[in-house]
Amino acid sequence: METKQKKPYVKPMIVMENFETGELTGSPEMIAQIMAENEKYQSENGRMDCPFENMPCSMR
């Protein structure tokens, strides 16, 4: 009898950001939506520089 390998469950509406690497984890659909919204926001309002040098800066 063969065993099937289960895909890991990804909660559909939750996206987490690793502040050390900047990597987003979660469902691919939500990551794509967040990236599209960020691109739209940055193109409309311009990119803001982070006021803190040693800390991660995210506008999500």
DRENTORKOL-3810 file (N, C-alpha, C; in nm, 4 decimals):
REM DRENTORKOL-3810
@n.u->0.0846; n.v->-0.1184; n.w->0.0000; ca.u->0.0000; ca.v->0.0000; ca.w->0.0000; c.u->0.0885; c.v->0.1239; c.w->0.0000
@n.u->0.0621; n.v->0.2127; n.w->-0.0941; ca.u->0.1402; ca.v->0.3357; ca.w->-0.1029; c.u->0.0819; c.v->0.4417; c.w->-0.0110
@n.u->0.1700; n.v->0.5209; n.w->0.0447; ca.u->0.1232; ca.v->0.6311; ca.w->0.1283; c.u->0.1353; c.v->0.7601; c.w->0.0491
@n.u->0.0325; n.v->0.8389; n.w->0.0568; ca.u->0.0334; ca.v->0.9680; ca.w->-0.0107; c.u->0.0956; c.v->1.0713; c.w->0.0824
@n.u->0.1701; n.v->1.1593; n.w->0.0242; ca.u->0.2307; ca.v->1.2653; ca.w->0.1033; c.u->0.1339; c.v->1.3829; c.w->0.1051
@n.u->0.0965; n.v->1.4244; n.w->0.2232; ca.u->0.0010; ca.v->1.5339; ca.w->0.2368; c.u->0.0695; c.v->1.6676; c.w->0.2145
@n.u->-0.0039; n.v->1.7586; n.w->0.1517; ca.u->0.0462; ca.v->1.8951; ca.w->0.1392; c.u->0.0261; c.v->1.9657; c.w->0.2722
@n.u->0.1193; n.v->2.0518; n.w->0.3118; ca.u->0.0994; ca.v->2.1250; ca.w->0.4379; c.u->-0.0188; c.v->2.2202; c.w->0.4262
@n.u->-0.0974; n.v->2.2292; n.w->0.5330; ca.u->-0.2135; ca.v->2.3178; ca.w->0.5334; c.u->-0.1665; c.v->2.4623; c.w->0.5466
@n.u->-0.2158; n.v->2.5461; n.w->0.4590; ca.u->-0.1850; ca.v->2.6880; ca.w->0.4632; c.u->-0.3144; c.v->2.7613; c.w->0.4927
@n.u->-0.3165; n.v->2.8367; n.w->0.6012; ca.u->-0.4373; ca.v->2.9117; ca.w->0.6363; c.u->-0.4622; c.v->3.0157; c.w->0.5283
@n.u->-0.5821; n.v->3.0196; n.w->0.4724; ca.u->-0.6058; ca.v->3.0975; ca.w->0.3505; c.u->-0.5936; c.v->3.2498; c.w->0.3633
@n.u->-0.6179; n.v->3.3075; n.w->0.4763; ca.u->-0.6197; ca.v->3.4537; ca.w->0.4858; c.u->-0.5036; c.v->3.5100; c.w->0.5675
@n.u->-0.4061; n.v->3.4283; n.w->0.6040; ca.u->-0.2981; ca.v->3.4752; ca.w->0.6905; c.u->-0.1667; c.v->3.4759; c.w->0.6138
@n.u->-0.0986; n.v->3.5885; n.w->0.6172; ca.u->0.0348; ca.v->3.6015; ca.w->0.5583; c.u->0.1263; c.v->3.6567; c.w->0.6664
@n.u->0.2397; n.v->3.5904; n.w->0.6843; ca.u->0.3366; ca.v->3.6335; ca.w->0.7847; c.u->0.4623; c.v->3.6810; c.w->0.7138
@n.u->0.5291; n.v->3.7806; n.w->0.7713; ca.u->0.6540; ca.v->3.8309; ca.w->0.7150; c.u->0.7679; c.v->3.8030; c.w->0.8107
@n.u->0.8762; n.v->3.7473; n.w->0.7590; ca.u->0.9975; ca.v->3.7287; ca.w->0.8365; c.u->1.0749; c.v->3.8597; c.w->0.8266
@n.u->1.0882; n.v->3.9311; n.w->0.9369; ca.u->1.1498; ca.v->4.0639; ca.w->0.9331; c.u->1.3002; c.v->4.0589; c.w->0.9118
@n.u->1.3635; n.v->3.9441; n.w->0.9352; ca.u->1.5068; ca.v->3.9333; ca.w->0.9117; c.u->1.5371; c.v->3.9166; c.w->0.7634
@n.u->1.4555; n.v->3.8343; n.w->0.6943; ca.u->1.4813; ca.v->3.8079; ca.w->0.5530; c.u->1.3869; c.v->3.8833; c.w->0.4605
@n.u->1.2732; n.v->3.9306; n.w->0.5122; ca.u->1.1753; ca.v->3.9989; ca.w->0.4283; c.u->1.0867; c.v->3.9036; c.w->0.3506
@n.u->1.0950; n.v->3.7744; n.w->0.3803; ca.u->1.0180; ca.v->3.6735; ca.w->0.3070; c.u->0.8754; c.v->3.6659; c.w->0.3599
@n.u->0.7788; n.v->3.6565; n.w->0.2684; ca.u->0.6390; ca.v->3.6401; ca.w->0.3050; c.u->0.6029; c.v->3.4926; c.w->0.2971
@n.u->0.5307; n.v->3.4432; n.w->0.3986; ca.u->0.4837; ca.v->3.3054; ca.w->0.3963; c.u->0.3335; c.v->3.3058; c.w->0.4153
@n.u->0.2672; n.v->3.2146; n.w->0.3498; ca.u->0.1223; ca.v->3.2043; ca.w->0.3580; c.u->0.0685; c.v->3.1550; c.w->0.2252
@n.u->-0.0591; n.v->3.1794; n.w->0.2004; ca.u->-0.1181; ca.v->3.1312; ca.w->0.0763; c.u->-0.0673; c.v->3.2154; c.w->-0.0412
@n.u->-0.0377; n.v->3.1515; n.w->-0.1531; ca.u->0.0154; ca.v->3.2243; ca.w->-0.2695; c.u->-0.0798; c.v->3.3317; c.w->-0.3212
@n.u->-0.2109; n.v->3.3079; n.w->-0.3103; ca.u->-0.3077; ca.v->3.4073; ca.w->-0.3576; c.u->-0.3014; c.v->3.5357; c.w->-0.2745
@n.u->-0.2923; n.v->3.5204; n.w->-0.1428; ca.u->-0.2867; ca.v->3.6380; ca.w->-0.0561; c.u->-0.1533; c.v->3.7114; c.w->-0.0713
@n.u->-0.0436; n.v->3.6378; n.w->-0.0891; ca.u->0.0864; ca.v->3.7023; ca.w->-0.1097; c.u->0.0830; c.v->3.7835; c.w->-0.2385
@n.u->0.0245; n.v->3.7264; n.w->-0.3453; ca.u->0.0144; ca.v->3.7983; ca.w->-0.4724; c.u->-0.0721; c.v->3.9226; c.w->-0.4574
@n.u->-0.1809; n.v->3.9132; n.w->-0.3818; ca.u->-0.2682; ca.v->4.0280; ca.w->-0.3615; c.u->-0.1963; c.v->4.1380; c.w->-0.2831
@n.u->-0.1227; n.v->4.1013; n.w->-0.1800; ca.u->-0.0500; ca.v->4.2001; ca.w->-0.0994; c.u->0.0583; c.v->4.2676; c.w->-0.1832
@n.u->0.1312; n.v->4.1886; n.w->-0.2627; ca.u->0.2361; ca.v->4.2460; ca.w->-0.3473; c.u->0.1768; c.v->4.3418; c.w->-0.4502
@n.u->0.0622; n.v->4.3062; n.w->-0.5084; ca.u->-0.0029; ca.v->4.3935; ca.w->-0.6063; c.u->-0.0499; c.v->4.5237; c.w->-0.5407
@n.u->-0.1060; n.v->4.5133; n.w->-0.4202; ca.u->-0.1498; ca.v->4.6337; ca.w->-0.3492; c.u->-0.0319; c.v->4.7228; c.w->-0.3137
@n.u->0.0806; n.v->4.6623; n.w->-0.2731; ca.u->0.1996; ca.v->4.7407; ca.w->-0.2393; c.u->0.2547; c.v->4.8125; c.w->-0.3621
@n.u->0.2596; n.v->4.7423; n.w->-0.4760; ca.u->0.3074; ca.v->4.8047; ca.w->-0.6000; c.u->0.2176; c.v->4.9208; c.w->-0.6404
@n.u->0.0873; n.v->4.9016; n.w->-0.6288; ca.u->-0.0077; ca.v->5.0077; ca.w->-0.6642; c.u->0.0105; c.v->5.1286; c.w->-0.5717
@n.u->0.0233; n.v->5.1020; n.w->-0.4412; ca.u->0.0401; ca.v->5.2103; ca.w->-0.3446; c.u->0.1696; c.v->5.2868; c.w->-0.3702
@n.u->0.2791; n.v->5.2130; n.w->-0.3965; ca.u->0.4079; ca.v->5.2784; ca.w->-0.4186; c.u->0.4086; c.v->5.3574; c.w->-0.5478
@n.u->0.3392; n.v->5.3098; n.w->-0.6510; ca.u->0.3367; ca.v->5.3844; ca.w->-0.7764; c.u->0.2527; c.v->5.5111; c.w->-0.7637
@n.u->0.1495; n.v->5.5079; n.w->-0.6806; ca.u->0.0645; ca.v->5.6261; ca.w->-0.6628; c.u->0.1273; c.v->5.7279; c.w->-0.5685
@n.u->0.1880; n.v->5.6812; n.w->-0.4607; ca.u->0.2351; ca.v->5.7717; ca.w->-0.3557; c.u->0.3859; c.v->5.7854; c.w->-0.3483
@n.u->0.4582; n.v->5.7113; n.w->-0.4270; ca.u->0.6039; ca.v->5.7163; ca.w->-0.4175; c.u->0.6522; c.v->5.6304; c.w->-0.3029
@n.u->0.7762; n.v->5.5950; n.w->-0.3072; ca.u->0.8330; ca.v->5.5084; ca.w->-0.2035; c.u->0.8830; c.v->5.5937; c.w->-0.0878
@n.u->0.8470; n.v->5.5521; n.w->0.0328; ca.u->0.8913; ca.v->5.6230; ca.w->0.1523; c.u->1.0194; c.v->5.5596; c.w->0.2039
@n.u->1.1163; n.v->5.6404; n.w->0.2408; ca.u->1.2386; ca.v->5.5888; ca.w->0.3009; c.u->1.2120; c.v->5.5546; c.w->0.4471
@n.u->1.2779; n.v->5.4509; n.w->0.4917; ca.u->1.2614; ca.v->5.4080; ca.w->0.6303; c.u->1.3402; c.v->5.5021; c.w->0.7214
@n.u->1.2777; n.v->5.5553; n.w->0.8268; ca.u->1.3484; ca.v->5.6477; ca.w->0.9152; c.u->1.4463; c.v->5.5778; c.w->1.0091
@n.u->1.4360; n.v->5.4455; n.w->1.0217; ca.u->1.5232; ca.v->5.3711; ca.w->1.1124; c.u->1.6264; c.v->5.2954; c.w->1.0307
@n.u->1.7517; n.v->5.3085; n.w->1.0656; ca.u->1.8579; ca.v->5.2452; ca.w->0.9884; c.u->1.8714; c.v->5.0963; c.w->1.0208
@n.u->1.8627; n.v->5.0588; n.w->1.1459; ca.u->1.8915; ca.v->4.9218; ca.w->1.1859; c.u->1.7672; c.v->4.8350; c.w->1.2044
@n.u->1.6513; n.v->4.8912; n.w->1.1825; ca.u->1.5295; ca.v->4.8154; ca.w->1.2037; c.u->1.4581; c.v->4.7923; c.w->1.0702
@n.u->1.3878; n.v->4.6785; n.w->1.0569; ca.u->1.3125; ca.v->4.6555; ca.w->0.9341; c.u->1.1945; c.v->4.7512; c.w->0.9261
@n.u->1.1638; n.v->4.7926; n.w->0.8079; ca.u->1.0545; ca.v->4.8869; ca.w->0.7886; c.u->0.9550; c.v->4.8233; c.w->0.6921
@n.u->0.8322; n.v->4.8093; n.w->0.7313; ca.u->0.7338; ca.v->4.7537; ca.w->0.6393; c.u->0.6057; c.v->4.8348; c.w->0.6490
@n.u->0.5499; n.v->4.8591; n.w->0.5354; ca.u->0.4244; ca.v->4.9338; ca.w->0.5270; c.u->0.3216; c.v->4.8409; c.w->0.4648
@n.u->0.2642; n.v->4.7549; n.w->0.5459; ca.u->0.1634; ca.v->4.6606; ca.w->0.4963; c.u->0.0388; c.v->4.6740; c.w->0.5755
END
